[in-house]
């Protein structure tokens, strides 16, 4: 399930904060800040979608993410790959390189960083 731009903004804030009440979330927005009711409504939608949970303290709800930023990022990348790049990482990488006008040196650095990350993940298994 995908998130709207407003939902994603609030999730980014919650991932950063780890937990917060609606006022805390609203305070993290730049001016002009959204209305308190708007933030509250979006948080409740996120809760219905299963992205956010809460603990109640009287009338106050402390909201927290139920899905990690990493898991959400993986699902979004998977959606992007299947929807636009036919599940082909080379197609995605070449699109990225072309759109960002990467030099050969940039591509070589990307390849080296990727190799390092792959070695790290193999050691963890």
C-alpha positions as CSV (number, residue, x, y, z in Angstrom):
1,X,0.0,0.0,0.0
2,X,1.4,3.4,-0.9
3,X,1.3,6.6,1.0
4,X,0.2,10.0,-0.1
5,X,2.7,12.9,0.1
6,X,1.1,14.2,3.3
7,X,1.2,10.7,4.9
8,X,4.8,10.2,3.8
9,X,5.8,13.6,5.4
10,X,4.3,12.6,8.7
11,X,6.0,9.2,8.5
12,X,9.4,10.8,7.9
13,X,8.8,12.9,11.0
14,X,7.7,9.9,13.1
15,X,10.7,7.9,11.9
16,X,13.0,10.7,12.9
17,X,11.2,11.3,16.3
18,X,10.6,7.6,17.1
19,X,7.3,8.8,18.8
20,X,5.3,11.9,19.3
21,X,2.0,13.5,20.0
22,X,0.2,15.5,17.3
23,X,1.6,18.8,18.6
24,X,5.1,17.4,18.4
25,X,4.6,16.2,14.8
26,X,3.0,19.5,13.8
27,X,5.9,21.5,15.3
28,X,8.4,19.7,13.0
29,X,6.8,21.2,9.9
30,X,8.1,24.3,8.3
31,X,5.9,27.5,8.3
32,X,3.2,27.7,7.3
33,X,2.4,24.7,9.5
34,X,-0.6,22.5,8.7
35,X,-3.6,22.8,10.9
36,X,-3.6,20.6,14.0
37,X,-6.8,18.8,12.8
38,X,-5.1,18.0,9.4
39,X,-2.1,16.4,11.2
40,X,-4.4,14.5,13.5
41,X,-6.5,13.2,10.6
42,X,-3.5,12.1,8.6
43,X,-2.1,10.3,11.6
44,X,-5.3,8.5,12.2
45,X,-5.4,7.4,8.5
46,X,-1.8,6.1,8.9
47,X,-3.0,4.2,11.9
48,X,-5.9,2.6,9.9
49,X,-3.4,1.7,7.2
50,X,-1.2,-0.1,9.8
51,X,1.8,2.3,9.6
52,X,1.3,3.9,13.0
53,X,0.3,2.8,16.4
54,X,-0.4,4.7,19.6
55,X,-0.3,4.5,23.4
56,X,-3.1,6.5,25.1
57,X,-2.4,8.6,28.2
58,X,-5.8,9.9,29.1
59,X,-6.9,12.1,26.1
60,X,-3.4,12.2,24.7
61,X,-2.1,9.7,22.2
62,X,1.6,9.1,21.7
63,X,2.0,7.9,18.1
64,X,4.9,5.7,16.9
65,X,5.8,4.0,13.6
66,X,4.8,0.3,13.2
67,X,6.8,0.0,10.0
68,X,10.5,0.8,9.8
69,X,11.8,3.4,7.3
70,X,14.0,0.7,5.8
71,X,11.0,-1.7,5.2
72,X,9.0,1.1,3.7
73,X,11.9,2.1,1.5
74,X,12.3,-1.5,0.3
75,X,8.7,-1.8,-0.6
76,X,8.7,1.5,-2.5
77,X,11.8,0.6,-4.4
78,X,10.3,-2.8,-5.3
79,X,7.1,-1.0,-6.5
80,X,9.2,1.4,-8.5
81,X,11.3,-1.4,-10.0
82,X,8.3,-3.5,-11.1
83,X,6.1,-0.6,-12.2
84,X,8.7,1.4,-14.2
85,X,11.8,-0.7,-14.8
86,X,10.5,-4.3,-15.5
87,X,12.2,-5.5,-12.3
88,X,15.6,-4.8,-13.9
89,X,18.2,-3.1,-11.7
90,X,20.5,-2.4,-14.7
91,X,17.7,-0.6,-16.4
92,X,17.1,1.4,-13.2
93,X,20.8,2.2,-12.8
94,X,21.2,3.3,-16.4
95,X,18.2,5.5,-16.1
96,X,19.6,7.0,-12.9
97,X,23.0,7.5,-14.4
98,X,21.5,9.2,-17.5
99,X,19.1,11.4,-15.6
100,X,21.8,12.6,-13.2
101,X,24.5,12.9,-15.9
102,X,26.9,10.8,-13.9
103,X,30.5,10.6,-15.0
104,X,32.5,7.4,-15.4
105,X,34.2,8.3,-12.1
106,X,30.8,8.6,-10.4
107,X,29.8,5.3,-11.8
108,X,33.0,3.6,-10.6
109,X,32.5,5.1,-7.1
110,X,29.0,3.8,-7.1
111,X,30.2,0.3,-8.1
112,X,32.8,0.3,-5.3
113,X,30.3,1.5,-2.7
114,X,27.9,-1.2,-3.8
115,X,30.6,-3.9,-3.6
116,X,31.4,-2.8,0.0
117,X,27.8,-2.9,1.0
118,X,27.4,-6.4,-0.5
119,X,30.4,-7.7,1.4
120,X,29.0,-6.2,4.6
121,X,25.6,-7.9,4.1
122,X,27.2,-11.3,3.2
123,X,29.2,-11.1,6.5
124,X,26.0,-10.6,8.5
125,X,24.4,-13.7,7.1
